[in-house]
Amino acid sequence: MRMLRKWSALLLLFVAAALIGGCGEKTKTEDNDIIILYTNDVHCAVDADIGYAGLAAYKEWCEEKTPYVALVDCGDALQGDSIGAISQGEYLVEIMNRVGYDYAVLGNHEFDYGMEQLEALLGLSEAQYLGCNIRYTGTEETFLSQLAAYDIVSYGGVRVGYVGVSTPESIAKSVPAYFMDADGEYVYDFYGADGEELYARVQETVDLCRNEGADYVVVLAHLGTDEASAPFCSTDLIANTSGIDVVLDGHSHSVISCYVAENKDGENVLLSSTGTGLENIGQVTITADGNIQTGLIGSYPNTDKEIQDCIENIESQYEAELEKRVAYSEVPLTTVSDAGVRLIRSRETNLGDFCADAYRAVSGADIAIVNGGGIRADLPVGEITFGDLLAVHPYGNTLCVAEATGQEILDALEMASRSCLPETSDGENAVGENGGFLQVSGLRYTIDTSVESGVEVDEQGMFVSCEGARRVQEVWVLQEDGSYAELAPDRIYTVASHNYLIKQGGDGLTMFMDNKLVIDEGILDYQALITYLSDFLGGTIGDAYAAPQDRITVK
């Protein structure tokens, strides 16, 4: 029989923590309370805000109050900064092991290092990863097909079931190829054919927990509350299931101290999410009389010295890793001319070709575009280090692929080329520059600088239209057989870039912002370069990149 639950909203106050808010009826921790601490979307922010050292100290403080303390993570912990990229997530697993996580779920970005590395990471993790809705349809057993759907823990006679749920958006929001077999067929899915399939799978798992004697069911979810994620939002899940007491959520980086939602039987379910980057710690408290509370700890003054030392030691290793070779280049890749004039913002360069090729190869898109202003450093002849690649793409943007019409691509090229001049220098400085000038892959085109730009922008510099003659001409698209075909304005193409250009309208390129996304914020930009080097070039940049490849002609 389910324990009585009491619900009301109030501010939770703890002696040593500043709580943003919560709901429940309890204001003092008793020695038999069950405390579940939770994080989500940390994204490698190991020492930002509260940090893992602060989290560890707060966990220790809770353990002084009650022996029943758990720590869980709701996904996207292992990717998001160079400390993750350099170690392929291993440094993060090491820190989380030290802090003492009990359970975790796979966020979409846990898949960014590929299935082989993910298997290694789960093998290193002392936390148990849960996932009730991850399905493998291939012919062989894999580590993911063996992932536990749930687990039940007894805390002094009270049994709590933990259920893991990962977003069906994971395939589109990581690298789709990672979910395929060698023949290019999808062999992984997330019960994501529609919302009903997901709800039924979670309901089945919740029922198993209840049938095995769970007094409470806590769902560890990476679903989010963004409307664009419907019907896979955590609120959708709650409204279409029963038997869940609390949903701890991630994915949308939402800050939700406590939201009370009704399930399909009209019963109350608590929903909470901590934001991102350890800006908050989440806390669920279950009392002996059946009261449940959630709230967020927004600051904590203490740190665990052992964890802080661990982080500092790893950061020192990370600094050394920046100097380690990850590839070799037989040619220099540059942003400038032989005379040292910056070209990357007005002309094709071999480094621009390389970056755009990386986006197109890793994503499988028809076309790739990269803004010249986002390519910030050259690559030398000889050894290439992690630090070199991070310097090329220092902003940490994420790979996106959108469907776009040929006309939208023409508009983007026109917008990007509006500042080009016949000359690149006035004798001392670069001229005709535009940070949004597009380096491309899978395209060839000509810019006729004798044609005055007809691009119109609004007062914020965002593209509105293009009137009159166009300076971008003779636009051709690379075909699978290596030939080129004229770009068709009414045809749909897939365009790879990063979130800055595709989703945010960076450099005024508004034409893709409302388009359908095939990949929505997948791997980091510099991770795309690393993956291209290792998986497509065999670790060596060869003579093919000795010079620009005549993709952009300026006359």
N, C-alpha and C positions, 0 to 999 in steps of 0.2 A: 504494500500500500504506500502511495506517495506521501512523503512528509508534508505537513502543513507549511505553506509559503505565505509570507506577509510582504506586502509591497507598499512603499510610499517613497517620496523623494525628499532628501535632505542633504546637507553638506556633511561629508564624513571628515572628522578631525582626528588626526593621529598626533601623538606626542612629538615625534621626530620627523614628520613629513607634512608638506603643504599639499593638500588635496585640492584639485580643481573642482571636484564635485562628485556626486554619486547618488545612488538611491538605495533604500533599505531603511531599517529602523535601529541599527546598532551604532553606537559611538565609541565603544570600548572593546578592545580585543581581549577575549577570555582565553584561558589556557587550554580549552578543548575546541576552539574554533578551527575551522579548516580555511586556510588562506591559499588562494591560487594567484600567484603573480604572473603577469603576462606582458609580452612585448610583441610588436609587429613592425615590419618594414624598417628595420634598423639600418639596412643598406650600408653596412660597413662603418657606421659612425661609432667606432669603438670607444672614443673618449670625448664625444660631443655631448653637450647638455649634461644629463645625469651620468651618462656613460656606464659602461659595464662595471667599472669599479664602484660607482655609486649604487648600481643595482645590486651588486654582491653584498655591499654593506647593509642595504635595506633588507635584503633577504635574511641576513644574519640577525638583524634586529627583530624581524618577524619570528624567527626560530627561537628567540629568547622568550617570546610570548606564548607560543604554542608549538607542539612537536609536529603539527600537521600542516606543513608548508610545501607547496609545489611551485615549480617555475616552468612556464610554457612559452613557446614562440609561435606566432601565427604567420610565418613566412616572410620571404625576401630579406633574410639576414645576411646572406653570404655574398651578395653582389651589390655594387653601387659606388665603389671607390677603388683606387689603384691598389690598396692593400688586399682587396679581394681578387682583382685581376691578376696580380703578380703571383699570388699563391694558389690561384684557381679555387679559392674559397677555404683553403686549409687553415690559414691563420685564424679565420673566424670561427671555425669548428674548434680549434684549440682553445680560444678564449671562452667560447660558450661552454666547453667541457669544464673549464676551471670555475666558471661562475656556478655551474651546477644545474643546467636545464634538465628537466625530466621528460618533456614531450615537445614535439615540434611538428609543423606541417610544411609541406612544400609549396612555397609561393612560385609564381611563374618564373621569377628570376633565379630560383635555385637550379633551373634547367639550363642556364646560360653557358655553362662550361661543358655541356654535352653529357650524354648518358653514362659514358665510361667514367668520367670524373665524378659525376653525381653518385655513382655506385661507390666509388672510393671514399667520398665525403661521408656518405651514410655509414660506411664501415668504420670510419674514424670517430663518428659522433657517439657520445655516451647517452645522448637523448634518444628516446624512441620516437621515430617518425611515424605518423599515422596518416592514412589516406583511404577513406572508404570509397571514393569515386574515381580512382585511377585504375584504368582497365588496359590490359595488354591482350591484343588479339593475334599476335604472331604465333609461330609454331614452337617456340622454345620458352622455357621458364626464364624470367628475368628477375632482377632484384626488386623491381617495382611491382611485379605481379605477386610478390611475396610480402608486400608491405601490409602491416596490420591495419585493419579498418578502425579498430577501437581498442581501448584497454580499460580495465576497471581496477580501481585502487581502493583498499579499505583503510579508512582513517578512524581508528578507534571504534570500529563497528559500523561506521557510516560508509557506504560504498558509492564512489563517484565514478561514473563512466565518462571517458574522454573519447570523442569522435573527431577524426580529422577529415576536413573537406578542402580540396584545392579547386581553384577556379577553372571552369572549362575554357576560359580565355587563355590558358597557359600556352596553348599551341601557337596562337597568333601573337602572343605577347612575349615569346621567347624566339627561338629559331625553329621554324616549322620542320626543317629537315631533320632535326634531332628526334622527332617523333615518328620517323619513317624507317623502313627497312632498306636494305641495299638496293631494292628494286624501285624505290621511291613511293612505296605504298605506306599509308599511315597504319601503324600497328599499336599506337597508344591513343587512348582518348580518356575523357573525363566525365562520361555519362552526360555529354553536352549536346545531344541531338536537339533537345529542347528542355525547357525548365522542368516539365513533368518527369522526364527521365532522371534528372538530378534529384528532384524532391523524393521520388520513389526509392532511389538508392539510399539516400540519407535516412528516410523513414525506416527502411528495412534494417539499417544498422542501429538506429536508436531503439527499435523494438527488440533487437537482440540484446542490447545493454539492459533494457528493462527486464526482459525475461531471465537474464542472468543475475538479477537482484540489485541492479544499480538504483540507489535512492535518488540520485541526481544525475543528470546528463549535461555535460558541458561540451559544446561544439567548438573546436579550434578551427576557425575558418580563414581562408584567404579568398574572399569573395568581393568585399567592398560594397559601398552604397551608392556609387555613381550610377546615374540613370542610364548611362550608355552601356552598363554591364548587365542590364535587365535582359532576360529573366533570371539571371544568375546572381543577383544581389543577395546579401545576407537577409535583408528584409523580405525579399521574395521567398527565401527558404523558410523563414519563420512562419510566414502567412500560409504556407502550404504543407506544413508538417505539424506533428504533435509529439509531446513527450520530452521536448528539449526545455531545460531550465535557463541556460545561459548560452549565448553565442558570443565568443570573443573573435574579433574580426580583423582583417588586414586588407591590403591591396589598394584601397582608394586613399590611403593616408589620412583618413578622417579622424578627427578628434571627437570621440563620443564617450563622455564620462559614463552616462547611463541613459539608455533609451528603452522605454517599456513598449514592446510590440505585442500584438495579439497573434496567437497561433490559429490554426484552422478550427480549433475547438473553442476559441474565444478566451483561452487562458493566457496569462501574462508571461512573456519571455523577456529577459534582460539582454540587451545588446550593448557591447562596448568595444572601443578601439582606441589605441593610444596615440595615433598620429604617425610620425616617422622619426627616425634618427635618435631614439631614446630621449625625446623631448619630454616624455611622460613614462611612468611605470603604471601598469594597470593592476588592480587588485580586486579579486572576488573574495568575499568572506561569507562562509556558510556557518551559521551558529547551531548550537545543539537543539534549539527550539524550532529549527526549520526556516529561519530568516536568511535571505540571500541579499547581499549588497554588492554593487560594483562601484568603483571610483578610480580616479587617476591621481597619482602622486606627481606633482609638477616640479618639485625640487626636493633635494635631500642633501644635507650638509656634509655627510661623512663619506669616506671612500675606503675600500678594502685595499690595504697596502700590497698584499700578495697579488691581487688581480692587477693593480696599477703597475707593479713591477713587471708582471707578465706582459702587459700591453706595451710598456716601454721597451722591453727586451725584443718583442716582436717588431715594433716600429724600427728599432735599430737594425734588425735583420732585413726589414723591408727596405730601408735606405740602402743597404748593401745589395739587395736584389735589384734595385733600380740600375745598378751598374753591371748587372750580369747580361751576357750576350743571349739574345733570343733569336737572332737571325744574322744574315750576312748579305751585304749588297756589293755587287760588282761594279756599280755605277753610283755617282752621287745623285740624289733626288733633291730638287731645289725649288724654291719659291721665287728665285731671282734670275736675272740675266747674267751673262758672263761679265758684264760691267758692274754688277751688283745692284741693278735697278729692280725693284720689286715688280714681279709680273703676275703673281698668283691672283690678283684682283682685277686683271684686265686681259690676260692671255692664258692660253693653255700652258701648263707646265708638266714635266714628267712626274712630279710629286702629286699634282692634281689628278693625273691619270691613274696613278697608283691608288690613291685614296678612293676615288670613284669606283675603280675596279673592285676594290675590297668590298664596298657596299653591295655592288651588283652580284658578285660571286657568292658572298655569304648569304644573301637574302634570296637569290634566285630570281630577282626582278628583271624585267625587260630592259630597264634604263636606270641609271643612278645619277644623282646630282649632288654635288657638295659645294657649299659656298666657300669661295676663296678666303674670306675673312676668318673662317673656322680652321684653316690650315696654318699653323703658327710657327713651325720650325722646319728646317731642312733635315734630311737624313744623309749621313756621310757615307763615303766608300768604306767598306770594311765592316767591322762588327757593329751591329745595331743592338742597343740595349732596350730594356723596358722603359728606362727614362727617356730615351730618344723618341719612342713611340708616344709616350704620354705627352711629350713636348709638342708633337705634331697636332694632337687632338687633346688639349688640356681641359676642355669644358665639361666632359662627362655627359655629353648628349647621348641619346639612345636611338638605336636603329629603328626606323619605321619604313613600311612599304604601303603606299596608297594606290588605289586604282584611279587613273586620271585619263581624261580624253586627250587626244592629240592636240586639240585646241588649247587646253589648259597648259600643256607642255610648251606650246608655242608662246603663250602669254608669259610663262615663267622665263623662258629664254629671252624674250623681248625686254621684260622688266630687268633682268640681270645684266643685259648688254647695253642699256640705255646710256651709260656714261663713257663707253669706249671711244677712244680717239685713234686717228691713224698712227700716231706716235705713242710710245710708252714712256717717254721721258722728255723733260724740257732742257736736258743737259745736265741737270743736277738731281732733280726729284722725279718720282713716278707721277704720271698724269693719266687722266681718264680712268681712275680707279673706282671701284665699287666693291665693298665687302661682300655683297651678294652675288658677285660675278660667279657663274656656275662652271665648275670643272665637271666633266661628264664622262660617263661610260655607257656604251651601247648606242651612242649618237655621233653624228657628224653634222656640222652646220657652218654657215658662213655669216659673218657680221659685216654688213656694208656700212661703214662709218660715214659715207656721203649722204646717207638717208638720215634726216633729222628724226630723233626719237619722238614717237607719237604716244608714248606712255603717259597716262594720267594717274596721279596718285592723290590721296586725300591729305588733309593737313597733318596726319600722323605719318605720312610717307608710305602708306599702304596702297598696293595696286588697286586701281579702279577699272581701267579699261585701256585699250590701245586704239588710237584713231589714225586713219590715213595709212600711208605706206609703211611697211615694216622693214627694219634693218636686218633682222634675222631671216635668212633665206636658205634654200636648199638644205632642208633638214631631213636627214636620213637615219633610219633605225637599223641597227645590226641584227641580222637574222642568224638562226642556229647554224646554217651552213657557212657562215662567214661573209656572206654577201650583205648588201645594204638595200633596203627598200624605203621609198619615200614615206615620211610620216603622214598618216591619215588623220585629219582633224577630228573626224567623227568616230575613230576607233578608240577602244579602251586599252590602255597600257598599264603595266605595273611599274611604279616609280619608287626607287629606294632612296632614302636620305636619312635624316635624323629628325627627332621631335621638334627641334628648333625651326626647321624649314617646313616640315609637313604639317605639324599640329599647331604651332604657335605663330605661323605667318612671319617667321624671321626674315629680316631684310626686305620686308614688304610683300613677300610672296604669299598672298592670301588665297590663291586659287585652289590650294589643296586642303584647306582647313576643314571643310565639311565633307570631304570625300570618304568613301569606304576604305577602311584600313585592313590590309592583309596581315601586316605585322604592326602591332601597336606597342611601341617602346620595348623593343627586344634588348639585345646585348648593347653594351656601351660602345661608343664610337671607337675608342682605341682598342677595345676587345675585338672589334670587327677587323682592324688592321692586323692584330696578332693572329686571329683565326685564319685570315687570308694568307698570311705568310707561312703559317705552319701547315695548314690543310690543303692549300691550293698551289703554293710556290715551293713547297719542300724546304722552307727555311732560307731560301736564297732569292734575292732580287737580281735578275739577270739582265742581259743586254737588251731585252725587249723594252726596257724602260730607260735606255741610254739617252733618249731624246723624246720630246712630245710626239704623240702618235698621229698628228694631223687630224685631230678630231674637230678643232675649232680654227677656222680660217678668218683672219681679220684683214679687211681691205679698205 
